[in-house]
Amino acid sequence: MRAVLMEIEKAPFDGGFLDISVPGHSSEEISYHILLMHEARLIEAVDLSSLDGVCWKPKRLTYEGHEFLDAARNDTFWKKAKDKVTTSTGALTLEGLKIALSALMKHAITGGM
């Protein structure tokens, strides 16, 4: 998810959809994650699915997507947030990551990191 968000951020916004690729991930896997991020309001995306299969393409990051990516961009924060959420809950969820990243950023701002 983080890699897809970074790819969307790099692309110029012209109002159309983007073709995103992430090494090591299939187009089907990327399309599914684009759908999930669209549902989570991290991105705007279009459904180009047809009888040939499911196909979601991103258009742009939303404000919430930019905020999430800015918090997740730091590799140390990202790893700590993933570890904290997985250890605490046994699962890795977007909401858990949002909370953990927010707490890490707040802790860093107040001088704790």
KERONU-305619 format. One line per field, with one value per atom (N, C-alpha, C, CB): residue number from 1; residue in three letters; chain; atom name; y negated, x, z. Coordinates in steps of 0.2 Angstrom, whole numbers, always signed. Each point is the difference from the previous one (the first is absolute). Last residue first. Glycine has a CB too. Example, Ala and Ser with C-alpha at 12.3 -4.5 7.8 and 13.67 -1.06 7.14 Angstrom:
k 2 / 2 / 2 / 2 / 1 / 1 / 1 / 1
r SER / SER / SER / SER / ALA / ALA / ALA / ALA
c A / A / A / A / A / A / A / A
a N / CA / C / CB / N / CA / C / CB
v +11 / -6 / -5 / +3 / +25 / -6 / -6 / +6
u +64 / +4 / -4 / +6 / -4 / -4 / +4 / -9
w +35 / +1 / +3 / -10 / +10 / +0 / +0 / +6
This chain:
k 113 / 113 / 113 / 113 / 112 / 112 / 112 / 112 / 111 / 111 / 111 / 111 / 110 / 110 / 110 / 110 / 109 / 109 / 109 / 109 / 108 / 108 / 108 / 108 / 107 / 107 / 107 / 107 / 106 / 106 / 106 / 106 / 105 / 105 / 105 / 105 / 104 / 104 / 104 / 104 / 103 / 103 / 103 / 103 / 102 / 102 / 102 / 102 / 101 / 101 / 101 / 101 / 100 / 100 / 100 / 100 / 99 / 99 / 99 / 99 / 98 / 98 / 98 / 98 / 97 / 97 / 97 / 97 / 96 / 96 / 96 / 96 / 95 / 95 / 95 / 95 / 94 / 94 / 94 / 94 / 93 / 93 / 93 / 93 / 92 / 92 / 92 / 92 / 91 / 91 / 91 / 91 / 90 / 90 / 90 / 90 / 89 / 89 / 89 / 89 / 88 / 88 / 88 / 88 / 87 / 87 / 87 / 87 / 86 / 86 / 86 / 86 / 85 / 85 / 85 / 85 / 84 / 84 / 84 / 84 / 83 / 83 / 83 / 83 / 82 / 82 / 82 / 82 / 81 / 81 / 81 / 81 / 80 / 80 / 80 / 80 / 79 / 79 / 79 / 79 / 78 / 78 / 78 / 78 / 77 / 77 / 77 / 77 / 76 / 76 / 76 / 76 / 75 / 75 / 75 / 75 / 74 / 74 / 74 / 74 / 73 / 73 / 73 / 73 / 72 / 72 / 72 / 72 / 71 / 71 / 71 / 71 / 70 / 70 / 70 / 70 / 69 / 69 / 69 / 69 / 68 / 68 / 68 / 68 / 67 / 67 / 67 / 67 / 66 / 66 / 66 / 66 / 65 / 65 / 65 / 65 / 64 / 64 / 64 / 64 / 63 / 63 / 63 / 63 / 62 / 62 / 62 / 62 / 61 / 61 / 61 / 61 / 60 / 60 / 60 / 60 / 59 / 59 / 59 / 59 / 58 / 58 / 58 / 58 / 57 / 57 / 57 / 57 / 56 / 56 / 56 / 56 / 55 / 55 / 55 / 55 / 54 / 54 / 54 / 54 / 53 / 53 / 53 / 53 / 52 / 52 / 52 / 52 / 51 / 51 / 51 / 51 / 50 / 50 / 50 / 50 / 49 / 49 / 49 / 49 / 48 / 48 / 48 / 48 / 47 / 47 / 47 / 47 / 46 / 46 / 46 / 46 / 45 / 45 / 45 / 45 / 44 / 44 / 44 / 44 / 43 / 43 / 43 / 43 / 42 / 42 / 42 / 42 / 41 / 41 / 41 / 41 / 40 / 40 / 40 / 40 / 39 / 39 / 39 / 39 / 38 / 38 / 38 / 38 / 37 / 37 / 37 / 37 / 36 / 36 / 36 / 36 / 35 / 35 / 35 / 35 / 34 / 34 / 34 / 34 / 33 / 33 / 33 / 33 / 32 / 32 / 32 / 32 / 31 / 31 / 31 / 31 / 30 / 30 / 30 / 30 / 29 / 29 / 29 / 29 / 28 / 28 / 28 / 28 / 27 / 27 / 27 / 27 / 26 / 26 / 26 / 26 / 25 / 25 / 25 / 25 / 24 / 24 / 24 / 24 / 23 / 23 / 23 / 23 / 22 / 22 / 22 / 22 / 21 / 21 / 21 / 21 / 20 / 20 / 20 / 20 / 19 / 19 / 19 / 19 / 18 / 18 / 18 / 18 / 17 / 17 / 17 / 17 / 16 / 16 / 16 / 16 / 15 / 15 / 15 / 15 / 14 / 14 / 14 / 14 / 13 / 13 / 13 / 13 / 12 / 12 / 12 / 12 / 11 / 11 / 11 / 11 / 10 / 10 / 10 / 10 / 9 / 9 / 9 / 9 / 8 / 8 / 8 / 8 / 7 / 7 / 7 / 7 / 6 / 6 / 6 / 6 / 5 / 5 / 5 / 5 / 4 / 4 / 4 / 4 / 3 / 3 / 3 / 3 / 2 / 2 / 2 / 2 / 1 / 1 / 1 / 1
r MET / MET / MET / MET / GLY / GLY / GLY / GLY / GLY / GLY / GLY / GLY / THR / THR / THR / THR / ILE / ILE / ILE / ILE / ALA / ALA / ALA / ALA / HIS / HIS / HIS / HIS / LYS / LYS / LYS / LYS / MET / MET / MET / MET / LEU / LEU / LEU / LEU / ALA / ALA / ALA / ALA / SER / SER / SER / SER / LEU / LEU / LEU / LEU / ALA / ALA / ALA / ALA / ILE / ILE / ILE / ILE / LYS / LYS / LYS / LYS / LEU / LEU / LEU / LEU / GLY / GLY / GLY / GLY / GLU / GLU / GLU / GLU / LEU / LEU / LEU / LEU / THR / THR / THR / THR / LEU / LEU / LEU / LEU / ALA / ALA / ALA / ALA / GLY / GLY / GLY / GLY / THR / THR / THR / THR / SER / SER / SER / SER / THR / THR / THR / THR / THR / THR / THR / THR / VAL / VAL / VAL / VAL / LYS / LYS / LYS / LYS / ASP / ASP / ASP / ASP / LYS / LYS / LYS / LYS / ALA / ALA / ALA / ALA / LYS / LYS / LYS / LYS / LYS / LYS / LYS / LYS / TRP / TRP / TRP / TRP / PHE / PHE / PHE / PHE / THR / THR / THR / THR / ASP / ASP / ASP / ASP / ASN / ASN / ASN / ASN / ARG / ARG / ARG / ARG / ALA / ALA / ALA / ALA / ALA / ALA / ALA / ALA / ASP / ASP / ASP / ASP / LEU / LEU / LEU / LEU / PHE / PHE / PHE / PHE / GLU / GLU / GLU / GLU / HIS / HIS / HIS / HIS / GLY / GLY / GLY / GLY / GLU / GLU / GLU / GLU / TYR / TYR / TYR / TYR / THR / THR / THR / THR / LEU / LEU / LEU / LEU / ARG / ARG / ARG / ARG / LYS / LYS / LYS / LYS / PRO / PRO / PRO / PRO / LYS / LYS / LYS / LYS / TRP / TRP / TRP / TRP / CYS / CYS / CYS / CYS / VAL / VAL / VAL / VAL / GLY / GLY / GLY / GLY / ASP / ASP / ASP / ASP / LEU / LEU / LEU / LEU / SER / SER / SER / SER / SER / SER / SER / SER / LEU / LEU / LEU / LEU / ASP / ASP / ASP / ASP / VAL / VAL / VAL / VAL / ALA / ALA / ALA / ALA / GLU / GLU / GLU / GLU / ILE / ILE / ILE / ILE / LEU / LEU / LEU / LEU / ARG / ARG / ARG / ARG / ALA / ALA / ALA / ALA / GLU / GLU / GLU / GLU / HIS / HIS / HIS / HIS / MET / MET / MET / MET / LEU / LEU / LEU / LEU / LEU / LEU / LEU / LEU / ILE / ILE / ILE / ILE / HIS / HIS / HIS / HIS / TYR / TYR / TYR / TYR / SER / SER / SER / SER / ILE / ILE / ILE / ILE / GLU / GLU / GLU / GLU / GLU / GLU / GLU / GLU / SER / SER / SER / SER / SER / SER / SER / SER / HIS / HIS / HIS / HIS / GLY / GLY / GLY / GLY / PRO / PRO / PRO / PRO / VAL / VAL / VAL / VAL / SER / SER / SER / SER / ILE / ILE / ILE / ILE / ASP / ASP / ASP / ASP / LEU / LEU / LEU / LEU / PHE / PHE / PHE / PHE / GLY / GLY / GLY / GLY / GLY / GLY / GLY / GLY / ASP / ASP / ASP / ASP / PHE / PHE / PHE / PHE / PRO / PRO / PRO / PRO / ALA / ALA / ALA / ALA / LYS / LYS / LYS / LYS / GLU / GLU / GLU / GLU / ILE / ILE / ILE / ILE / GLU / GLU / GLU / GLU / MET / MET / MET / MET / LEU / LEU / LEU / LEU / VAL / VAL / VAL / VAL / ALA / ALA / ALA / ALA / ARG / ARG / ARG / ARG / MET / MET / MET / MET
c A / A / A / A / A / A / A / A / A / A / A / A / A / A / A / A / A / A / A / A / A / A / A / A / A / A / A / A / A / A / A / A / A / A / A / A / A / A / A / A / A / A / A / A / A / A / A / A / A / A / A / A / A / A / A / A / A / A / A / A / A / A / A / A / A / A / A / A / A / A / A / A / A / A / A / A / A / A / A / A / A / A / A / A / A / A / A / A / A / A / A / A / A / A / A / A / A / A / A / A / A / A / A / A / A / A / A / A / A / A / A / A / A / A / A / A / A / A / A / A / A / A / A / A / A / A / A / A / A / A / A / A / A / A / A / A / A / A / A / A / A / A / A / A / A / A / A / A / A / A / A / A / A / A / A / A / A / A / A / A / A / A / A / A / A / A / A / A / A / A / A / A / A / A / A / A / A / A / A / A / A / A / A / A / A / A / A / A / A / A / A / A / A / A / A / A / A / A / A / A / A / A / A / A / A / A / A / A / A / A / A / A / A / A / A / A / A / A / A / A / A / A / A / A / A / A / A / A / A / A / A / A / A / A / A / A / A / A / A / A / A / A / A / A / A / A / A / A / A / A / A / A / A / A / A / A / A / A / A / A / A / A / A / A / A / A / A / A / A / A / A / A / A / A / A / A / A / A / A / A / A / A / A / A / A / A / A / A / A / A / A / A / A / A / A / A / A / A / A / A / A / A / A / A / A / A / A / A / A / A / A / A / A / A / A / A / A / A / A / A / A / A / A / A / A / A / A / A / A / A / A / A / A / A / A / A / A / A / A / A / A / A / A / A / A / A / A / A / A / A / A / A / A / A / A / A / A / A / A / A / A / A / A / A / A / A / A / A / A / A / A / A / A / A / A / A / A / A / A / A / A / A / A / A / A / A / A / A / A / A / A / A / A / A / A / A / A / A / A / A / A / A / A / A / A / A / A / A / A / A / A / A / A / A / A / A / A / A / A / A / A / A / A / A / A / A / A / A / A / A / A / A / A / A / A / A / A / A / A / A / A / A / A / A / A / A / A / A / A / A / A / A
a N / CA / C / CB / N / CA / C / CB / N / CA / C / CB / N / CA / C / CB / N / CA / C / CB / N / CA / C / CB / N / CA / C / CB / N / CA / C / CB / N / CA / C / CB / N / CA / C / CB / N / CA / C / CB / N / CA / C / CB / N / CA / C / CB / N / CA / C / CB / N / CA / C / CB / N / CA / C / CB / N / CA / C / CB / N / CA / C / CB / N / CA / C / CB / N / CA / C / CB / N / CA / C / CB / N / CA / C / CB / N / CA / C / CB / N / CA / C / CB / N / CA / C / CB / N / CA / C / CB / N / CA / C / CB / N / CA / C / CB / N / CA / C / CB / N / CA / C / CB / N / CA / C / CB / N / CA / C / CB / N / CA / C / CB / N / CA / C / CB / N / CA / C / CB / N / CA / C / CB / N / CA / C / CB / N / CA / C / CB / N / CA / C / CB / N / CA / C / CB / N / CA / C / CB / N / CA / C / CB / N / CA / C / CB / N / CA / C / CB / N / CA / C / CB / N / CA / C / CB / N / CA / C / CB / N / CA / C / CB / N / CA / C / CB / N / CA / C / CB / N / CA / C / CB / N / CA / C / CB / N / CA / C / CB / N / CA / C / CB / N / CA / C / CB / N / CA / C / CB / N / CA / C / CB / N / CA / C / CB / N / CA / C / CB / N / CA / C / CB / N / CA / C / CB / N / CA / C / CB / N / CA / C / CB / N / CA / C / CB / N / CA / C / CB / N / CA / C / CB / N / CA / C / CB / N / CA / C / CB / N / CA / C / CB / N / CA / C / CB / N / CA / C / CB / N / CA / C / CB / N / CA / C / CB / N / CA / C / CB / N / CA / C / CB / N / CA / C / CB / N / CA / C / CB / N / CA / C / CB / N / CA / C / CB / N / CA / C / CB / N / CA / C / CB / N / CA / C / CB / N / CA / C / CB / N / CA / C / CB / N / CA / C / CB / N / CA / C / CB / N / CA / C / CB / N / CA / C / CB / N / CA / C / CB / N / CA / C / CB / N / CA / C / CB / N / CA / C / CB / N / CA / C / CB / N / CA / C / CB / N / CA / C / CB / N / CA / C / CB / N / CA / C / CB / N / CA / C / CB / N / CA / C / CB / N / CA / C / CB / N / CA / C / CB / N / CA / C / CB / N / CA / C / CB / N / CA / C / CB / N / CA / C / CB / N / CA / C / CB / N / CA / C / CB / N / CA / C / CB / N / CA / C / CB / N / CA / C / CB / N / CA / C / CB / N / CA / C / CB / N / CA / C / CB
v -55 / +5 / -1 / +0 / -15 / +7 / +5 / -2 / -22 / +1 / +7 / -12 / +2 / -3 / +2 / +1 / +6 / -8 / -2 / +0 / +23 / -3 / -8 / +10 / +3 / +1 / -3 / +11 / -11 / -5 / +1 / +1 / +13 / -7 / -5 / +3 / +20 / -1 / -7 / +12 / -6 / +0 / -1 / +7 / -5 / -6 / -1 / +0 / +21 / -6 / -6 / +6 / +12 / +0 / -5 / +12 / -11 / -2 / +0 / +5 / +2 / -7 / -2 / +0 / +23 / -4 / -7 / +9 / +4 / +1 / -4 / +11 / -10 / -4 / +0 / +2 / +12 / -7 / -4 / +2 / +23 / -4 / -7 / +8 / +18 / -7 / -3 / +4 / +15 / -2 / -6 / +6 / +2 / +6 / +0 / +6 / -23 / +2 / +7 / -12 / +0 / -2 / +4 / -11 / +13 / +3 / -1 / -2 / -7 / +7 / +3 / -1 / -22 / +2 / +7 / -10 / +1 / -2 / +3 / -11 / +12 / +5 / -1 / +0 / -15 / +7 / +5 / -3 / -19 / +0 / +7 / -12 / +8 / +0 / +0 / -7 / +6 / +6 / +0 / +2 / -22 / +5 / +7 / -6 / -13 / +0 / +6 / -13 / +11 / +2 / +0 / -5 / -2 / +7 / +2 / +1 / -22 / +1 / +8 / -12 / +3 / +0 / +2 / -9 / +6 / +7 / +0 / +4 / -24 / +3 / +7 / -5 / -7 / -4 / +3 / -10 / +20 / +1 / -4 / +2 / -6 / +7 / +2 / +4 / -25 / +0 / +7 / -8 / +6 / -4 / +0 / -7 / +17 / +4 / -4 / +5 / -17 / +6 / +4 / +0 / -16 / -3 / +5 / -11 / +22 / -5 / -3 / +7 / +4 / +0 / -5 / +4 / +6 / -5 / +2 / -9 / +23 / -6 / -5 / +2 / +27 / -6 / -6 / +6 / +19 / -5 / -6 / +4 / +23 / -6 / -4 / +4 / +20 / -5 / -7 / +6 / +22 / -5 / -5 / +7 / +10 / +0 / -7 / +9 / -2 / +3 / +0 / -4 / -6 / +7 / +4 / -1 / -23 / +3 / +7 / -9 / -15 / +7 / +1 / +2 / -23 / +2 / +7 / -9 / -11 / +7 / +1 / +2 / -22 / +2 / +8 / -12 / -7 / +5 / +1 / +6 / -21 / +0 / +5 / -12 / +13 / -2 / -1 / +6 / -1 / -2 / -3 / +8 / +2 / -7 / -2 / -2 / +25 / -3 / -8 / +11 / +2 / +1 / -3 / +11 / -11 / -4 / +0 / +2 / +13 / -7 / -5 / +3 / +19 / +0 / -7 / +12 / -7 / +0 / -1 / +8 / -5 / -7 / +0 / -1 / +21 / -5 / -7 / +7 / +10 / +1 / -5 / +13 / -13 / -3 / +1 / +3 / +6 / -7 / -3 / +0 / +23 / -2 / -7 / +10 / -2 / +1 / -2 / +10 / -12 / -5 / +1 / -2 / +12 / +1 / -6 / +13 / -13 / +1 / +0 / -6 / +3 / +5 / +1 / -1 / -23 / +7 / +5 / -7 / -12 / +1 / +7 / -7 / -13 / +7 / +0 / +2 / -17 / +1 / +7 / -9 / -10 / +7 / +0 / +2 / -20 / +1 / +8 / -10 / -10 / +6 / +1 / +5 / -30 / +7 / +5 / -4 / -20 / +2 / +7 / -12 / +2 / -3 / +1 / +1 / +1 / +1 / -4 / +1 / +12 / -6 / +1 / -5 / +22 / -1 / -7 / +12 / -2 / -2 / -2 / +7 / +2 / -7 / -3 / +3 / +19 / -4 / -7 / +8 / +9 / -1 / -5 / +12 / -7 / -4 / +0 / +4 / +9 / -7 / -4 / +3 / +20 / -3 / -7 / +11 / +0 / -1 / -2 / +9 / -4 / -6 / -1 / +2 / +17 / -6 / -6 / +6
u +55 / +3 / +8 / -10 / -6 / +1 / +4 / -10 / +1 / +6 / +2 / +0 / -20 / +0 / +7 / -12 / +7 / -1 / +1 / -8 / +8 / +6 / +0 / +1 / -20 / +6 / +6 / -5 / -14 / -1 / +6 / -13 / +13 / +2 / -1 / -4 / -2 / +7 / +2 / +1 / -24 / +3 / +8 / -9 / -3 / -2 / +4 / -11 / +13 / +4 / -2 / +0 / -13 / +7 / +4 / -1 / -21 / +0 / +8 / -12 / +7 / -2 / +1 / -8 / +10 / +6 / -1 / +2 / -21 / +6 / +6 / -5 / -13 / -1 / +5 / -12 / +14 / +1 / -1 / -3 / +10 / -5 / +2 / -8 / +17 / +3 / -6 / +12 / -10 / -2 / +3 / -11 / +13 / +1 / -2 / -3 / +5 / -7 / +0 / -3 / +23 / -6 / -6 / +5 / +15 / +1 / -6 / +12 / -13 / +0 / +1 / +5 / -3 / -7 / +0 / -2 / +23 / -4 / -8 / +7 / +10 / +1 / -5 / +12 / -14 / -2 / +2 / +2 / +5 / -7 / -2 / -1 / +24 / -3 / -7 / +10 / +0 / +1 / -2 / +10 / -13 / -4 / +1 / +1 / +13 / -7 / -5 / +2 / +20 / +0 / -7 / +12 / -8 / +0 / +0 / +7 / -19 / +6 / +0 / +0 / -19 / +6 / +6 / -6 / -17 / +2 / +7 / -12 / -1 / +2 / +3 / -10 / +3 / +5 / +2 / -5 / -13 / +7 / +5 / -5 / -17 / +2 / +7 / -12 / +2 / +2 / +2 / -8 / +1 / +6 / +2 / -3 / -18 / +6 / +6 / -8 / -11 / +1 / +6 / -12 / +4 / +4 / +2 / -7 / +5 / -5 / +4 / -10 / +20 / +0 / -5 / +12 / -15 / +4 / +0 / -2 / -6 / +0 / +5 / -12 / +10 / +0 / +0 / +6 / -16 / +5 / +0 / +1 / -11 / -1 / +6 / -7 / -6 / +6 / -2 / +3 / -11 / +0 / +6 / -6 / -4 / +2 / +0 / +8 / -17 / +7 / +3 / +2 / -23 / -1 / +7 / -11 / +13 / -4 / -1 / +4 / +5 / -1 / -4 / +1 / +8 / +1 / -1 / +7 / -10 / -1 / -1 / -6 / +20 / -6 / +0 / +1 / +8 / +2 / -7 / +9 / +4 / -6 / +2 / -4 / +14 / +1 / -7 / +11 / -10 / +7 / +2 / +3 / -24 / +0 / +7 / -11 / +2 / +2 / +1 / +6 / -12 / -6 / +2 / -3 / +19 / -5 / -6 / +3 / +15 / +2 / -5 / +12 / -15 / -1 / +2 / +3 / -1 / -7 / +0 / -3 / +24 / -3 / -7 / +8 / +3 / +2 / -3 / +10 / -14 / -4 / +2 / +0 / +13 / -7 / -4 / +1 / +20 / +1 / -8 / +12 / -9 / +1 / +0 / +7 / -8 / -6 / +1 / -2 / +20 / -4 / -7 / +5 / +17 / -4 / -4 / +1 / +23 / -7 / -4 / +1 / +23 / -2 / -7 / +11 / -3 / +4 / -2 / +9 / -26 / +5 / +3 / -7 / -9 / +4 / +4 / -1 / -21 / +5 / +3 / -6 / -9 / +3 / +5 / -3 / -18 / +7 / +1 / +3 / -24 / +2 / +8 / -12 / +2 / -1 / +2 / +1 / +2 / -7 / -2 / -2 / +24 / -3 / -7 / +11 / +13 / -8 / -2 / -1 / +25 / -3 / -8 / +10 / +7 / -3 / -4 / -2 / +12 / +5 / -3 / +8 / -22 / +3 / +5 / -2 / -6 / -5 / +2 / -9 / +23 / +0 / -5 / +4 / -3 / +6 / +0 / +6 / -23 / -1 / +6 / -7 / +9 / -4 / -2 / -5 / +19 / +3 / -4 / +7 / -17 / +5 / +3 / +2 / -15 / -4 / +4 / -9
w +102 / -4 / +0 / -7 / +19 / +3 / -4 / +6 / -8 / +2 / +3 / +3 / -13 / +6 / +3 / +2 / -24 / +1 / +7 / -10 / +6 / -3 / +0 / -7 / +14 / +5 / -3 / +3 / -17 / +6 / +5 / -2 / -16 / -3 / +6 / -11 / +15 / -1 / -2 / -4 / +5 / +7 / +0 / +4 / -25 / +4 / +7 / -7 / -5 / -3 / +3 / -11 / +18 / +3 / -4 / +2 / -8 / +7 / +2 / +2 / -24 / +1 / +7 / -9 / +5 / -3 / +1 / -8 / +13 / +5 / -2 / +3 / -18 / +5 / +6 / -3 / -16 / -2 / +6 / -12 / +18 / -4 / -1 / +6 / +2 / -2 / -4 / -1 / +23 / -7 / -2 / +1 / +21 / -4 / -7 / +10 / +9 / -3 / -3 / -1 / +11 / +4 / -2 / +2 / -15 / +7 / +4 / -1 / -20 / -1 / +7 / -12 / +10 / -1 / +0 / -7 / +10 / +5 / -1 / +3 / -20 / +5 / +6 / -3 / -15 / -2 / +6 / -12 / +15 / +0 / -2 / -4 / +3 / +7 / +0 / +3 / -24 / +3 / +7 / -7 / -4 / -4 / +4 / -11 / +17 / +3 / -3 / +1 / -9 / +7 / +3 / +1 / -24 / +1 / +7 / -10 / -1 / +4 / +2 / +5 / -16 / -4 / +3 / -6 / +15 / -2 / -4 / +0 / +6 / +7 / -2 / +6 / -24 / +3 / +7 / -6 / -6 / -3 / +3 / -11 / +18 / +2 / -3 / +0 / -6 / +7 / +2 / +2 / -24 / +1 / +8 / -10 / +5 / -3 / +1 / -8 / +13 / +5 / -2 / +4 / -19 / +6 / +5 / -2 / -21 / +3 / +6 / -3 / -21 / +7 / +3 / +1 / -26 / +4 / +7 / -8 / -11 / -3 / +4 / -4 / +0 / +5 / -5 / +9 / -15 / -1 / +4 / -12 / +10 / +3 / -2 / +9 / -17 / -2 / +3 / -10 / +7 / +4 / -2 / +9 / -28 / +7 / +3 / -3 / -19 / +0 / +7 / -11 / +6 / +0 / +0 / -6 / +16 / -6 / +1 / -8 / +22 / -1 / -6 / +13 / -3 / -7 / -1 / -2 / +22 / -1 / -8 / +11 / +4 / -4 / -1 / -6 / +27 / -6 / -4 / +8 / +14 / -5 / -5 / +2 / +24 / -7 / -4 / +0 / +23 / +0 / -8 / +9 / +2 / -2 / +0 / +5 / -3 / +6 / +0 / +2 / -21 / +5 / +7 / -6 / -11 / -2 / +5 / -12 / +14 / +2 / -2 / -1 / -5 / +7 / +3 / +1 / -24 / +2 / +7 / -9 / +1 / -2 / +2 / -10 / +13 / +5 / -2 / +3 / -19 / +6 / +6 / -3 / -17 / -1 / +6 / -12 / +12 / +1 / -1 / -5 / +2 / +7 / +1 / +1 / -23 / +4 / +7 / -8 / -6 / -1 / +3 / -11 / +22 / -6 / -1 / +1 / +12 / +2 / -7 / +11 / -8 / +4 / +2 / +5 / -13 / -1 / +5 / -5 / -4 / +6 / -1 / +8 / -23 / +1 / +6 / -13 / +0 / +5 / +0 / +7 / -22 / +0 / +5 / -13 / +13 / -1 / +0 / +7 / -14 / +4 / -1 / +0 / -3 / -3 / +5 / -12 / +16 / +0 / -3 / -1 / +5 / -6 / -1 / -5 / +22 / +0 / -6 / +13 / -9 / +0 / -1 / -6 / +20 / -7 / +0 / -2 / +22 / -5 / -7 / +6 / +12 / +2 / -5 / +12 / -14 / -2 / +1 / +3 / +5 / -8 / -2 / -1 / +24 / -2 / -8 / +10 / +0 / +1 / -2 / +10 / -12 / -5 / +1 / +0 / +16 / -6 / -6 / +3 / +18 / +1 / -7 / +13 / -11 / +0 / +0 / +6
